[in-house]
Amino acid sequence: MVRLFILALFFAGSAWANEAQIRKILEPKLGGAKIEGVQPSPIAGLREVWFRTERGMRLVYTDANANYLIDGNIHDVRRAMQDVTEERLRKLNAIKFESLPLDLAVKVQRGNGKRVLAMFSDPYCPACRQFERVLAQVDDVTIHIFMYPVIRPENADHSRAVWCSADRAKAWLELAAQARPKVPAAGTSCANPVDKVVELGHKLGVNSTPTLILANGERVSGGLQPDDLKDLLDRTAAARR
């Protein structure tokens, strides 16, 4: 038992030494970024290394001695080419869903609304407009839309007019989901949260639209296909029960 305990301490010490060495070697190579964590990757012999940037967490891979650096995504062929790196980044960039100021978001509910999703979206972002067509195929969901006019900031008043509309959900869908954007006629004289949302997005490192935040706090940059979105909504809803 004593011998096993000594061996365990030896290997634990080696692991810490490797992590310290990885940090010492790689941090100067990462533009001075501070490495926030090192742990074994899904591939034997590789370590995953994550560090924070202005655009959120980044993930790279290295060997135990930090002789090599791999900047790319790992796909698991056993799970239909599941992007393991993207899956891990969703967890690293996760925030508490309950911490989001949902009072600053436009609420769109379909069906019973029992599944929830938050989304940073610019109504003039082509990918966002395309993703609205995907969202239209998903039932029993509540979508909290943070209007984030960063693609066409000159049209930010259109988002402000959505907020000033009597039916914000309808106004948003007419602006962001129709083939031709319909600018609300409500004007922009009411108090609105658009500037606060832009500030919030910068604080959270939202650098692309659409950016989705799932019920478990995991973040997805870019749109999803309907089946993939439904699967994520179901899995995150089940995890919260």
C-alpha positions in Angstrom: 0.0 0.0 0.0 2.8 2.4 0.9 4.6 1.6 -2.4 1.4 2.2 -4.4 0.9 5.6 -2.6 4.5 6.6 -3.4 3.9 5.7 -7.1 0.7 7.7 -7.2 2.5 10.7 -5.8 5.3 10.3 -8.3 2.9 10.2 -11.3 0.8 13.1 -9.9 4.0 15.1 -9.5 5.1 14.3 -13.0 1.7 15.5 -14.3 2.0 18.8 -12.5 5.6 19.2 -13.8 4.4 18.6 -17.3 1.6 21.2 -16.9 4.0 23.8 -15.5 6.4 23.1 -18.4 3.6 23.4 -20.9 2.6 26.8 -19.4 6.1 28.0 -19.4 6.9 27.1 -23.0 3.6 27.9 -24.6 2.4 31.2 -23.0 5.1 33.2 -24.8 4.1 31.5 -28.0 0.4 32.5 -27.5 1.0 36.2 -27.7 1.3 36.4 -23.9 -2.1 34.9 -23.2 -2.4 33.3 -19.8 -3.2 29.6 -20.1 -6.2 28.9 -17.9 -6.1 25.1 -18.0 -4.3 22.0 -19.2 -5.7 18.5 -19.2 -5.5 15.2 -21.2 -7.3 15.3 -24.5 -9.4 12.5 -26.0 -6.3 11.3 -27.8 -3.7 9.5 -25.8 -0.5 11.5 -25.4 -2.1 14.9 -26.3 -3.0 17.6 -23.8 -5.7 20.2 -24.4 -4.7 23.7 -23.5 -7.2 26.5 -23.2 -6.8 30.2 -22.8 -8.9 33.3 -23.0 -8.9 35.8 -25.8 -11.1 38.8 -26.7 -13.2 36.4 -28.7 -13.7 34.0 -25.8 -11.9 30.8 -24.9 -9.6 29.1 -27.4 -8.4 25.5 -27.4 -5.2 24.1 -28.8 -3.4 20.8 -28.3 0.2 19.9 -27.5 2.3 16.9 -26.4 3.5 16.3 -22.8 6.7 18.3 -23.4 5.2 21.1 -25.5 7.4 20.4 -28.4 4.5 20.6 -30.8 1.4 22.8 -31.0 -1.8 21.7 -32.9 -4.3 24.3 -33.7 -7.3 22.5 -35.2 -10.4 20.5 -34.4 -10.6 16.9 -33.3 -13.5 14.8 -34.8 -14.7 11.5 -33.3 -15.3 9.1 -36.2 -17.1 6.7 -33.8 -19.7 9.4 -33.2 -20.6 10.4 -36.8 -17.6 12.8 -37.0 -18.7 14.7 -33.9 -16.6 17.8 -33.5 -15.0 17.1 -30.1 -13.2 20.5 -30.0 -16.4 22.5 -30.6 -18.2 20.4 -28.0 -15.5 21.2 -25.5 -15.4 24.9 -26.3 -19.2 25.1 -25.7 -18.5 24.0 -22.2 -15.5 26.2 -21.7 -17.4 29.3 -22.9 -20.5 28.4 -20.9 -22.2 31.0 -18.7 -25.1 30.7 -16.3 -28.3 31.0 -18.4 -30.0 32.5 -15.3 -27.5 35.3 -15.3 -28.6 36.6 -18.6 -30.7 39.8 -18.4 -33.7 38.4 -20.3 -35.6 41.6 -19.7 -33.4 43.1 -22.4 -34.5 40.5 -25.0 -37.4 40.1 -27.3 -39.3 37.0 -26.4 -40.6 34.7 -29.2 -42.6 31.6 -28.0 -43.7 28.7 -30.1 -46.0 25.9 -28.8 -45.7 25.4 -25.0 -42.3 27.1 -24.9 -40.9 24.6 -22.5 -37.5 24.5 -24.1 -35.5 27.7 -23.9 -32.8 29.3 -26.0 -31.1 32.8 -26.0 -29.7 34.2 -29.2 -27.6 37.3 -30.1 -28.8 38.2 -33.6 -28.5 41.0 -36.1 -31.6 41.2 -38.4 -29.3 42.1 -41.3 -26.9 39.2 -40.8 -27.4 36.7 -43.7 -26.6 33.7 -41.4 -29.1 35.0 -38.8 -31.9 35.4 -41.4 -31.2 31.9 -42.7 -31.3 30.5 -39.1 -34.7 32.2 -38.5 -36.0 29.7 -41.1 -34.6 26.9 -39.0 -36.1 28.3 -35.8 -39.5 28.4 -37.6 -39.4 24.6 -37.9 -38.9 24.1 -34.1 -41.9 23.9 -31.8 -42.3 24.1 -28.0 -39.5 26.6 -27.6 -39.0 30.0 -26.1 -36.4 32.1 -27.8 -35.0 35.2 -26.0 -33.5 37.4 -28.8 -30.9 39.9 -27.9 -30.9 42.3 -30.7 -27.2 42.8 -31.6 -26.9 45.2 -34.6 -23.2 44.9 -35.2 -23.2 43.7 -38.9 -25.1 46.7 -40.1 -24.8 49.2 -37.2 -26.2 52.0 -39.4 -29.5 50.1 -39.1 -29.5 49.9 -35.3 -32.6 52.1 -35.2 -34.6 49.3 -36.9 -33.9 47.1 -33.8 -34.8 50.0 -31.6 -38.1 50.3 -33.5 -38.8 46.6 -32.8 -38.6 47.3 -29.1 -40.9 50.2 -29.4 -43.5 48.1 -31.2 -46.7 46.9 -29.4 -46.0 43.3 -30.5 -42.2 42.9 -30.3 -42.1 39.3 -31.4 -44.2 40.0 -34.5 -42.1 43.1 -35.3 -38.8 41.1 -34.9 -40.0 38.3 -37.2 -41.2 40.8 -39.8 -37.8 42.5 -39.7 -35.5 39.5 -39.4 -37.3 36.5 -40.8 -39.2 37.7 -43.8 -37.8 37.5 -47.3 -37.7 41.3 -47.3 -37.1 43.1 -44.0 -40.1 45.1 -42.9 -39.0 48.0 -40.7 -41.4 48.6 -37.8 -43.4 51.8 -38.0 -43.2 52.3 -34.3 -40.3 54.7 -34.3 -37.4 54.8 -31.8 -38.6 57.3 -29.2 -39.2 54.8 -26.5 -36.5 53.7 -24.0 -34.8 50.6 -25.5 -32.0 48.2 -24.5 -30.1 48.0 -27.8 -27.0 49.8 -26.6 -27.0 47.8 -23.4 -27.2 44.6 -25.4 -24.3 45.6 -27.6 -22.3 46.3 -24.5 -23.4 42.9 -23.0 -22.3 41.1 -26.2 -18.9 42.7 -26.1 -18.5 41.8 -22.4 -19.5 38.1 -23.1 -17.1 38.0 -26.1 -19.9 37.5 -28.7 -18.0 38.0 -31.9 -20.3 36.4 -34.5 -24.0 36.2 -35.2 -26.0 34.3 -34.6 -24.6 33.2 -31.2 -26.8 30.8 -29.3 -26.8 30.2 -25.5 -28.4 27.0 -24.5 -30.3 26.3 -21.3 -27.2 24.8 -19.7 -25.2 27.9 -20.6 -23.2 26.3 -23.4 -22.6 28.6 -26.3 -22.9 27.8 -30.0 -21.5 30.2 -32.6 -23.4 30.1 -35.9 -26.6 28.4 -36.9 -27.6 24.8 -36.7 -29.7 22.4 -38.8 -33.2 21.7 -37.5 -32.5 18.2 -36.2 -29.2 19.2 -34.5 -30.9 22.2 -32.8 -33.9 20.0 -31.6 -31.4 17.4 -30.3 -29.5 20.1 -28.3 -32.6 21.7 -27.0 -33.9 18.3 -25.8 -30.6 17.3 -24.2 -30.1 20.6 -22.4 -33.8 20.6 -21.2 -33.4 17.1 -19.8 -30.2 18.1 -18.0 -32.0 20.9 -16.2 -34.7 18.7 -14.8 
